[in-house]
Amino acid sequence: MTATKPRPANEHHGGGESEYFERVRSKSMGPLWKAMGNLMPLTPRPREVPYQWKWSEIRDLVYESAKVVRVEDAVRRVLMLLNPGIPPEQAAVTQTLYAGIQIILPGEVAPAHRHTPNALRFVMEGEGAFTTVEGEKTILRKGDVVTTPNWTWHDHGNDAKGPVVWLDALDIPLVNALSGMFYEDYPQKTHPVRDATNSSQRSYGRGLRPTGEVRNTAYSPILNYTFGSAQEALETQPSGAWSPTDGRVVEYLNPLTGGPILPTMDAFLQRVDPGMTLRSHRQSSSKILMGVEGEGTVEVENEVFRWKPFDVMVVPAWAKHRLTCVGRSPAVLFSYTNAPVMRALQLYREAVL
Ligand code: GTQ
């Protein structure tokens, strides 16, 4: 007589282990014990990968988009920067952030609309386009940072002689992950202009505020942060204020709260001087960097991205990264991150290495 083979513990329901899991799955359930390691890794495992778009390789495609589609048909004529680690339909440069490059030709109008994603723009090339936000107009010049916060009416136009190109930074993937997307077209092509051009800059951008006005403090009342003022702040920054990981750095601030420019995204202009050696760090926020002036590198984990102006680099959440300056001129970078969201949810961490 042969001894009865002891039945494996996982076969006590008749079929094999896989047959059990099939029955579990058929009831829209799953075994946590098989998923635990992937669900709760020890440290973040973002979908986004380190990546770089070189402006010299994509510039022609951006200008060509102006021939491929009329702005009236496009609404916003933008080529999105899609992180290769994330399915393209998510429009994601990181799991929570969006980046795109928009072009507007002389005489064109990108019609007024509003949406719940917050937006920031960094002007790259051309001069003299404008954005109107809730009835205030601002002229866009190279290096300006312009906000169009959650649910504010905005349209873009161009009264100048040449095309104007900028980087769009939005929180679209985050808003979609939270099912918080709302969108509305304005009944007219443009929103009526009520305030004097750049009035918010004059009212709120000088360390003063109109005490009678009640504002939504969730986002900055300033519409345009000019390149000149940010550059000057970097230029005159005392060495005692320099960051060991970021060099000379200034944050675009909401003057009503002292906090980030938008509730979901913060933004910075920074400068690495020739000969400055910065330390590596990791942050649980994800970050997009754009080269502005000079040249440098962004080292992300084991990759080194050598950049020139308007190249865009992705630093994934919790990726070790370090900046260097290459050459004799300072390396100036614009960046934005999702740190305000991470902080609000007690998820922000940083490790200086
Ligand atoms: O300019 O309003 O890149 O609504 C994506 C969505 C730009 C904009 C984008 C937008 C805009």
Boltz pocket constraint, residues with backbone or C-beta under 6 A from the ligand:
constraints:
  - pocket:
      binder: B
      contacts: [[A, 76], [A, 78], [A, 99], [A, 100], [A, 101], [A, 102], [A, 115], [A, 119], [A, 154], [A, 168], [A, 170]]
      max_distance: 6.0
